[in-house]
Amino acid sequence: MKAAIFDAPHKMHIGEWQQPSLGTDDVMVKVSAAGICAGDLYIYTGKNPYTTYPVIGGHEVCGVVADAGSGAKTFHCGQAVVIEPFLSCGKCFPCREGKPNCCSNLEIIGVHRPGGYAEYVVVPQDHLFAMPAGLTPLWASFAEPVTIAIHACRRGEIKRGDYVLILGCGPIGLALIEVAIVRGARVVAVDVLDSRLRTAHALGAEVIKNDGHLLEQVLAMTHGEGAAVVVEATGNVNIMESTADLVAAGGKIVIVGLVAKGIKVQFPGLDFTRKEMTIVGSRTEVGCFPEALDLLASGRIQYPKYATVFELWSAPDVFSDLTRNPGSVHKGVFVFQ
């Protein structure tokens, strides 16, 4: 099959890849659309700590069922589906505790296994969801990033009336804005790029440009209290460390952004007790796909309007361009023309 293949950092080509075989409970999906995630950019630049080369990226994927193993009876050929790309073992401590997203043996389609930047991708049938009627492939490809936002909002226990500060208006930050708004929060979004702030505002957030005076502005907006929930979605160590100052006493910090393996992040020790703040990580999602698809199908998520569509076989040029100018698009999606 034809695929867009990451060969090494900053090296990618379009070529042939052996079509994967079907296991008993597997489904062969003909790819319709596949989103571009920061994780895919990290593969391209050599910063993704979980992958080895060569690899086919793409984990934000939808398509139609093309074939199925003998035990895969849930879906029929031609049915439109969305892929849940995180495969857990079901046996380790996190899995036993209901946290398969933290599985000790986690495999990700598009990182550890061939992903959706290809004509076909093989997926276990229990990691597929039927695409709601009327939802286009472009919009359906947003289901996975929306699940990331849903899970992060659950981790932060975001509720109606909360002042929620979202640091970073990249692809995940924009999804976080809309999910938090759906939950009834007052959302304030922060970035350094005016173009991202304009989109964040269009999606319903109040916006602050991070010009070196962020803390003063947040304290002024919250009568000196700080944010009830701070969600970090930049992966920048300095921004992560600033969350301890930005959060209100008794508030919650949710770390969504990724740093490189081995990088340390420091928090002021006294604030753990002085503020009794809660700091949680948020990794992928658990059971969020039905809600994400419902939000997209109902129109309560409008983020896909701001997507830039690319033809998959232009992927080497697209990744090269995005690496040089990461703020050039709000969200890229590869589609099969």
Secondary structure, 3 states (H helix, E strand, C coil): CEEEEEEECCEEEEEECCCCCCCCCEEEEEEEEEECCHHHHHHHHCCCCCCCCCECCCCCEEEEEEEECCCCCCCCCCCEEEECCEECCCCCHHHHCCCHHHCCCCEEECCCECCCCECEEEEEHHHEEECCCCCCHHHHCCHHHHHHHHHHHHHCCCCCCCEEEEECCCHHHHHHHHHHHHCCCEEEEEECCHHHHHHHHHCCCEEEECCCCHHHHHHHHCCCCCEEEEEECCCCHHHHHHHHHHEEEEEEEEECCCCCCCCCCCCCHHHHHHCCCEEEECCCCCCCHHHHHHHHHHCCCCHHHHEEEEEHHHHHHHHHHHHHCCCCCCEEEEECC
